[in-house]
Amino acid sequence: MELPADFIVQAREVMGEELFGRYLKSFEEQVPVSIRLNPKKCSCYGVAHHAAYEPVRWCDEGFYLPARPNFTFDPLFHAGVYYVQEASSMFLSHVVHGLLASNLIPDDGRVLDLCAAPGGKSTLLRSVIPEGCTLVSNEPVRTRAQVLAENVQKWGYARHIVTNNYPRDFRAAGLKYDMIVCDVPCSGEGMFRKDEATISEWSLKNVEKCWQLQREIVTDAWACLRDGGILVYSTCTFNTKENEENIRWMMQELGAEVLKVPTDDEWGITGSLLPGFCAPVYRFIPGVSRGEGLFMCVLRKGQTDTPSDDHHTTSVKKKKKAALNVLADGNYPLPTAKGRDLIPAPAEALYTELDHKKYPTAELNYPQAIAYLRREAITLEAGLPRGFVVVTFMGVPLGFVKNIGNRANNHYPDNWKIKTTHIPQDYEAILRHT
């Protein structure tokens, strides 16, 4: 793997010889594989990690796997029992727990994940913020927003809304949020080891383009924060232009206060690499910390004597739908009418608040579960009532079929189905029943 010459010069200057040497050595090592469990689904259905999995120290639900399995063929992955997420990104869990301990996120607050696709940080947020909070997960690019909506629906939590808008649209909508996560588009230096395609896309010109775009996004996001609200800024890059220099700009131009996050030295987190800049920031460097490249900083908007008068005074749903493009509304999934039938929403079967008395269930073995996820016809056991049935694997719901007697019509969404023609013979279990 050949790194760009300009990047080597820049990274060596930013990191220094010792850190840069450890970073280069990381390319000789196996890239860590990690998953994050869905606490509601694991507790509801008695699913747990294997004892051999090593915990991610900054996230209670995160675990390193000894090798990378083929997640595509694990029905529990499609059921939203876990999410495949890079370990450094799970640091957000530790950050949010700290904010909650300091009473900086209200129990009925509004949280916005502004650049959310494919959904790793959003599903993490929904797992750790109070259940009474409303989370809006947004993605400006339509195709990526569809992937985000799929992952959010599979995660299965209430009060989780997916939108497809630009940051400026939120500013125009006039809504205020208690916390906004800005995992901004960046030059991707921290992904070189994991995704070689990012190497060919990197250039000094792109770094210049990124830090300017990032400030535009933050400016729109800052206007959407209530007084005293929290902004979590993150990138997956190393250079100081997209990181410390942007934080310094927020402090000087927006009046942002940088908050300290307690950490453990054993986590291998690196602080500021910009000379003369002493605000607390958190940088994960491969070879130093166990994960890919990440930069994160937590900022608070200055408070005024008078609290914001629009906080929680109007229906979030009504205001949002008037101005924003909603792809998935995370209240109880509603059916759609088709002729004389009411067709249940696919998300209802995956919903963590599913009424298990509402539909009969049919347990599938592994070949049946894969066939179902490929949207093929399956045969149910005799004796099940006609109508909609929730099919399960290891007791965990996968989706709906309609039992019509001699066969069952597959109602798994076509755009979610497994498309590969390869069918494994045996189940490679990533999780287990307790």
Secondary structure per residue as TSV (DSSP state, phi and psi in degrees):
chain	resnum	aa	ss	phi	psi
A	1	M	-	360.0	121.9
A	2	E	-	-106.3	120.1
A	3	L	-	-84.6	148.1
A	4	P	-	-59.8	139.2
A	5	A	H	-59.6	-41.2
A	6	D	H	-64.8	-35.6
A	7	F	H	-66.5	-42.4
A	8	I	H	-59.3	-45.4
A	9	V	H	-61.4	-46.7
A	10	Q	H	-65.8	-47.8
A	11	A	H	-66.6	-39.0
A	12	R	H	-63.3	-38.2
A	13	E	H	-68.7	-40.5
A	14	V	H	-70.8	-48.4
A	15	M	H	-83.3	-30.1
A	16	G	H	86.5	162.7
A	17	E	H	-62.9	-40.9
A	18	E	H	-67.1	-50.0
A	19	L	H	-65.5	-41.0
A	20	F	H	-65.2	-36.8
A	21	G	H	-63.9	-40.2
A	22	R	H	-68.0	-36.4
A	23	Y	H	-62.9	-47.4
A	24	L	H	-60.9	-39.0
A	25	K	H	-64.7	-26.1
A	26	S	G	-64.3	-21.4
A	27	F	G	-70.6	-14.8
A	28	E	G	-90.0	-6.4
A	29	E	S	-102.8	160.9
A	30	Q	-	-69.4	134.4
A	31	V	-	-71.1	126.5
A	32	P	-	-62.6	145.0
A	33	V	E	-115.4	130.2
A	34	S	E	-141.4	151.2
A	35	I	E	-128.8	159.4
A	36	R	E	-127.0	124.6
A	37	L	E	-76.6	149.5
A	38	N	-	-86.7	106.4
A	39	P	H	-59.9	-34.4
A	40	K	H	-70.1	-44.2
A	41	K	H	-73.0	-34.4
A	42	C	H	-66.4	-41.0
A	43	S	H	-73.0	-36.7
A	44	C	H	-68.6	-37.1
A	45	Y	H	-114.3	10.0
A	46	G	T	64.2	40.3
A	47	V	E	-107.1	139.0
A	48	A	E	-144.0	167.1
A	49	H	E	-77.7	163.3
A	50	H	-	-77.7	148.4
A	51	A	T	-61.3	-24.3
A	52	A	T	-75.3	-12.5
A	53	Y	S	-76.7	133.3
A	54	E	E	-87.5	132.8
A	55	P	E	-70.9	147.8
A	56	V	-	-81.7	119.2
A	57	R	T	-67.4	-24.4
A	58	W	T	-99.8	10.6
A	59	C	-	-148.9	116.0
A	60	D	T	-61.5	-30.1
A	61	E	T	-93.0	-0.5
A	62	G	E	-94.7	142.0
A	63	F	E	-144.4	140.8
A	64	Y	E	-86.3	137.5
A	65	L	E	-97.5	148.5
A	66	P	S	-67.8	-24.6
A	67	A	S	-154.1	167.6
A	68	R	-	-89.9	111.2
A	69	P	-	-80.9	177.3
A	70	N	-	-90.6	93.8
A	71	F	G	-63.0	-26.2
A	72	T	G	-55.3	-33.0
A	73	F	G	-100.7	20.9
A	74	D	-	-106.6	109.7
A	75	P	H	-56.4	-30.2
A	76	L	H	-68.5	-28.3
A	77	F	H	-64.8	-45.6
A	78	H	H	-69.0	-23.7
A	79	A	T	-83.2	-2.9
A	80	G	T	77.7	24.5
A	81	V	S	-77.0	-26.1
A	82	Y	E	-151.1	164.2
A	83	Y	E	-125.4	135.6
A	84	V	E	-83.1	110.7
A	85	Q	-	-137.7	139.2
A	86	E	-	-63.5	135.7
A	87	A	G	-62.8	-39.3
A	88	S	G	-58.5	-38.8
A	89	S	G	-63.1	-23.7
A	90	M	G	-70.8	-7.5
A	91	F	H	-57.4	-24.4
A	92	L	H	-57.3	-32.9
A	93	S	H	-60.4	-47.2
A	94	H	H	-62.3	-40.8
A	95	V	H	-61.2	-48.6
A	96	V	H	-65.8	-40.6
A	97	H	H	-59.4	-37.7
A	98	G	H	-66.2	-39.9
A	99	L	H	-65.1	-39.5
A	100	L	H	-65.6	-40.3
A	101	A	H	-64.0	-27.0
A	102	S	T	-94.5	8.8
A	103	N	T	58.3	37.9
A	104	L	-	-97.1	-4.3
A	105	I	S	-124.3	115.4
A	106	P	-	-64.1	152.4
A	107	D	T	-63.0	-25.6
A	108	D	T	-115.2	32.5
A	109	G	-	-75.6	173.4
A	110	R	E	-112.8	129.3
A	111	V	E	-124.5	138.5
A	112	L	E	-124.9	124.5
A	113	D	E	-102.0	104.7
A	114	L	S	-78.8	-33.5
A	115	C	S	-126.5	75.7
A	116	A	-	-95.7	-21.5
A	117	A	T	-64.9	145.1
A	118	P	T	-85.7	-6.0
A	119	G	S	130.3	3.1
A	120	G	H	-60.0	-53.2
A	121	K	H	-70.5	-31.3
A	122	S	H	-67.8	-47.0
A	123	T	H	-66.0	-32.9
A	124	L	H	-64.0	-48.2
A	125	L	H	-57.0	-45.8
A	126	R	H	-64.3	-27.0
A	127	S	H	-76.3	-27.3
A	128	V	H	-110.4	-23.6
A	129	I	S	-74.5	158.8
A	130	P	-	-56.5	146.8
A	131	E	T	-61.1	-28.1
A	132	G	T	-76.1	-8.9
A	133	C	S	-75.7	151.1
A	134	T	E	-104.5	126.2
A	135	L	E	-107.7	126.1
A	136	V	E	-107.6	120.3
A	137	S	E	-108.9	122.0
A	138	N	E	-120.2	146.2
A	139	E	-	-143.8	122.2
A	140	P	S	-68.3	-32.9
A	141	V	S	-84.3	122.9
A	142	R	H	-58.7	-47.3
A	143	T	H	-64.1	-38.7
A	144	R	H	-70.1	-33.5
A	145	A	H	-64.6	-33.6
A	146	Q	H	-66.4	-39.7
A	147	V	H	-64.3	-42.3
A	148	L	H	-58.1	-46.4
A	149	A	H	-61.2	-40.9
A	150	E	H	-60.7	-48.2
A	151	N	H	-66.3	-37.0
A	152	V	H	-66.0	-43.2
A	153	Q	H	-65.9	-36.8
A	154	K	H	-69.3	-31.8
A	155	W	H	-65.8	-36.4
A	156	G	T	85.6	25.0
A	157	Y	-	-98.3	151.9
A	158	A	S	-77.6	167.0
A	159	R	S	55.6	42.7
A	160	H	E	-133.0	113.7
A	161	I	E	-114.4	137.8
A	162	V	E	-110.9	130.4
A	163	T	E	-127.0	160.3
A	164	N	-	-128.3	85.9
A	165	N	-	-145.2	167.5
A	166	Y	-	-90.4	155.3
A	167	P	H	-53.4	-36.1
A	168	R	H	-64.4	-25.8
A	169	D	H	-66.9	-36.1
A	170	F	H	-67.3	-38.3
A	171	R	H	-63.4	-41.9
A	172	A	H	-68.0	-29.8
A	173	A	H	-69.5	-22.7
A	174	G	T	78.7	11.4
A	175	L	-	-78.9	151.2
A	176	K	-	-117.5	142.1
A	177	Y	E	-123.3	150.4
A	178	D	E	-80.1	-29.0
A	179	M	E	-148.7	138.2
A	180	I	E	-129.4	130.0
A	181	V	E	-101.8	122.8
A	182	C	E	-115.2	88.9
A	183	D	E	-89.8	83.0
A	184	V	-	-74.8	152.1
A	185	P	-	-57.3	137.1
A	186	C	-	-143.6	-178.8
A	187	S	-	-77.0	-7.2
A	188	G	-	73.1	24.0
A	189	E	G	-61.2	-31.4
A	190	G	G	-73.6	-6.2
A	191	M	G	-104.2	2.9
A	192	F	T	-56.2	-41.6
A	193	R	T	-70.6	-32.4
A	194	K	T	-88.4	-33.8
A	195	D	-	-136.7	100.6
A	196	E	T	-63.5	-22.5
A	197	A	H	-62.8	-29.7
A	198	T	H	-67.5	-22.3
A	199	I	H	-67.0	-46.2
A	200	S	H	-68.3	-22.4
A	201	E	H	-86.6	-10.9
A	202	W	-	-80.3	142.7
A	203	S	-	-161.4	158.8
A	204	L	H	-61.8	-33.6
A	205	K	H	-63.2	-40.3
A	206	N	H	-68.7	-35.0
A	207	V	H	-59.1	-44.3
A	208	E	H	-62.9	-41.7
A	209	K	H	-64.5	-39.4
A	210	C	H	-67.8	-47.5
A	211	W	H	-65.0	-28.6
A	212	Q	H	-73.3	-42.5
A	213	L	H	-62.1	-39.9
A	214	Q	H	-60.2	-39.2
A	215	R	H	-68.7	-34.0
A	216	E	H	-64.3	-43.5
A	217	I	H	-64.1	-45.3
A	218	V	H	-64.1	-37.6
A	219	T	H	-61.1	-43.5
A	220	D	H	-66.6	-41.9
A	221	A	H	-64.7	-41.1
A	222	W	H	-60.4	-37.1
A	223	A	H	-67.9	-18.9
A	224	C	T	-93.6	-3.8
A	225	L	E	-84.9	138.1
A	226	R	E	-72.7	164.6
A	227	D	E	-60.9	130.4
A	228	G	E	84.0	0.3
A	229	G	E	-71.6	164.0
A	230	I	E	-109.9	133.5
A	231	L	E	-114.7	123.7
A	232	V	E	-103.1	114.2
A	233	Y	E	-103.2	131.0
A	234	S	E	-146.8	153.0
A	235	T	E	-138.4	170.5
A	236	C	S	-116.8	50.4
A	237	T	-	-140.3	167.0
A	238	F	-	-104.4	-32.5
A	239	N	-	-63.6	154.2
A	240	T	S	-78.9	-19.3
A	241	K	T	-64.4	-40.8
A	242	E	T	-86.2	-7.7
A	243	N	T	-118.5	-95.3
A	244	E	H	-57.3	-40.1
A	245	E	H	-67.6	-32.2
A	246	N	H	-70.3	-37.5
A	247	I	H	-64.6	-43.7
A	248	R	H	-60.7	-39.9
A	249	W	H	-61.9	-42.3
A	250	M	H	-62.6	-38.6
A	251	M	H	-66.6	-42.1
A	252	Q	H	-79.9	-42.4
A	253	E	H	-92.2	-30.3
A	254	L	S	-108.3	-7.6
A	255	G	-	72.8	26.4
A	256	A	-	-71.5	140.9
A	257	E	E	-102.6	127.3
A	258	V	E	-88.2	129.2
A	259	L	E	-99.6	145.6
A	260	K	-	-87.0	139.5
A	261	V	-	-114.8	118.5
A	262	P	-	-63.4	136.4
A	263	T	-	-137.4	172.6
A	264	D	-	-110.8	134.9
A	265	D	G	-57.7	-29.6
A	266	E	G	-68.6	-14.3
A	267	W	G	-75.3	-16.3
A	268	G	-	72.1	31.7
A	269	I	-	-85.6	136.3
A	270	T	B	-101.6	138.0
A	271	G	-	-85.1	-153.7
A	272	S	-	-62.0	139.6
A	273	L	-	-114.1	11.3
A	274	L	S	-98.7	117.3
A	275	P	T	-54.7	132.5
A	276	G	T	84.7	-3.7
A	277	F	-	-106.1	117.6
A	278	C	-	-114.2	3.3
A	279	A	S	-67.0	147.9
A	280	P	-	-70.0	117.9
A	281	V	-	-133.3	163.1
A	282	Y	E	-133.1	113.8
A	283	R	E	-120.1	127.7
A	284	F	E	-102.3	122.5
A	285	I	-	-118.5	122.1
A	286	P	B	-53.4	136.9
A	287	G	T	94.0	-20.1
A	288	V	T	-110.3	-47.7
A	289	S	B	-113.1	159.2
A	290	R	S	-91.5	84.3
A	291	G	S	170.2	-169.3
A	292	E	S	-95.4	-178.9
A	293	G	-	-69.8	132.5
A	294	L	E	-151.2	142.8
A	295	F	E	-126.9	135.1
A	296	M	E	-143.2	145.1
A	297	C	E	-146.6	142.9
A	298	V	E	-112.5	124.6
A	299	L	E	-126.5	150.9
A	300	R	E	-121.4	137.6
A	301	K	-	-78.1	138.2
A	302	G	-	-58.3	144.2
A	303	Q	-	-92.4	152.5
A	304	T	-	-113.1	172.1
A	305	D	S	-68.4	-29.9
A	306	T	S	-107.3	120.6
A	307	P	-	-60.3	152.8
A	308	S	-	-57.8	126.9
A	309	D	T	-84.1	-3.9
A	310	D	T	-102.3	7.8
A	311	H	T	-75.3	116.6
A	312	H	T	60.9	31.8
A	313	T	-	-102.2	-15.3
A	314	T	S	-132.3	152.7
A	315	S	-	-59.1	120.5
A	316	V	H	-59.5	-43.0
A	317	K	H	-61.9	-46.0
A	318	K	H	-67.6	-44.7
A	319	K	H	-64.8	-42.2
A	320	K	H	-65.8	-44.7
A	321	K	H	-68.1	-23.0
A	322	A	H	-71.7	-25.1
A	323	A	H	-125.5	-22.2
A	324	L	S	-116.7	154.5
A	325	N	-	-89.6	110.8
A	326	V	E	-98.0	127.6
A	327	L	E	-98.2	-34.2
A	328	A	E	-147.4	128.3
A	329	D	-	-106.2	114.9
A	330	G	-	-84.5	34.6
A	331	N	S	-87.8	-169.9
A	332	Y	S	-61.4	123.2
A	333	P	-	-59.0	129.8
A	334	L	-	-99.3	147.7
A	335	P	-	-74.4	164.5
A	336	T	E	-116.6	146.7
A	337	A	E	-84.0	134.2
A	338	K	E	-140.5	100.8
A	339	G	T	65.4	-125.9
A	340	R	T	-93.1	0.0
A	341	D	E	-96.9	151.5
A	342	L	E	-106.8	115.7
A	343	I	E	-93.6	118.1
A	344	P	-	-65.7	146.0
A	345	A	-	-66.7	138.2
A	346	P	H	-54.1	-34.2
A	347	A	H	-66.1	-21.2
A	348	E	H	-64.3	-39.5
A	349	A	H	-64.7	-29.5
A	350	L	H	-94.2	-2.0
A	351	Y	-	-70.6	133.1
A	352	T	T	-70.0	-16.0
A	353	E	T	-102.7	22.2
A	354	L	-	-55.8	133.1
A	355	D	-	-78.9	103.0
A	356	H	T	-71.4	-9.8
A	357	K	T	-89.4	-8.6
A	358	K	S	-76.1	-33.8
A	359	Y	S	-129.2	146.7
A	360	P	-	-69.4	158.8
A	361	T	E	-123.1	153.9
A	362	A	E	-135.8	120.7
A	363	E	E	-80.2	131.3
A	364	L	-	-105.0	144.8
A	365	N	-	-80.5	179.1
A	366	Y	H	-63.1	-49.5
A	367	P	H	-59.1	-37.8
A	368	Q	H	-65.4	-41.2
A	369	A	H	-63.2	-42.2
A	370	I	H	-65.7	-40.4
A	371	A	H	-61.1	-42.6
A	372	Y	H	-61.3	-45.6
A	373	L	H	-68.9	-19.2
A	374	R	T	-87.2	2.6
A	375	R	T	64.2	36.5
A	376	E	-	-94.6	164.0
A	377	A	-	-72.6	141.5
A	378	I	B	-129.0	156.9
A	379	T	-	-106.8	128.5
A	380	L	-	-92.5	160.3
A	381	E	-	-66.3	151.8
A	382	A	T	-66.5	150.3
A	383	G	T	99.5	-10.9
A	384	L	-	-74.3	142.0
A	385	P	-	-65.7	153.7
A	386	R	S	-72.7	156.0
A	387	G	E	112.9	-163.9
A	388	F	E	-78.0	133.7
A	389	V	E	-127.9	138.4
A	390	V	E	-88.1	121.8
A	391	V	E	-93.7	142.3
A	392	T	E	-128.6	160.6
A	393	F	E	-135.7	126.4
A	394	M	T	54.1	31.9
A	395	G	T	82.7	-2.6
A	396	V	E	-99.0	128.0
A	397	P	E	-62.6	137.2
A	398	L	E	-105.6	-33.2
A	399	G	E	161.8	-163.1
A	400	F	E	-109.0	148.5
A	401	V	E	-128.5	159.7
A	402	K	E	-110.3	113.5
A	403	N	E	-80.3	117.4
A	404	I	-	-114.5	18.0
A	405	G	S	104.2	-77.4
A	406	N	S	-82.7	-12.6
A	407	R	-	-158.6	174.1
A	408	A	E	-125.7	124.1
A	409	N	E	-76.4	130.3
A	410	N	E	-82.3	121.3
A	411	H	-	-107.9	19.9
A	412	Y	S	-69.5	135.8
A	413	P	-	-58.1	134.6
A	414	D	G	-61.5	-36.6
A	415	N	G	-80.2	-2.7
A	416	W	G	-100.5	-11.4
A	417	K	S	-68.5	153.6
A	418	I	-	-71.3	124.0
A	419	K	-	-98.7	-19.7
A	420	T	-	-64.5	147.2
A	421	T	S	-86.2	-12.5
A	422	H	-	-72.7	134.0
A	423	I	-	-124.7	113.8
A	424	P	-	-69.9	150.0
A	425	Q	S	-82.3	-36.7
A	426	D	S	-118.7	153.8
A	427	Y	-	-87.2	121.5
A	428	E	-	-90.8	94.0
A	429	A	-	-70.6	121.5
A	430	I	S	-93.4	-33.8
A	431	L	E	-120.8	172.2
A	432	R	E	-139.4	162.5
A	433	H	E	-79.4	141.1
A	434	T	-	-79.7	360.0
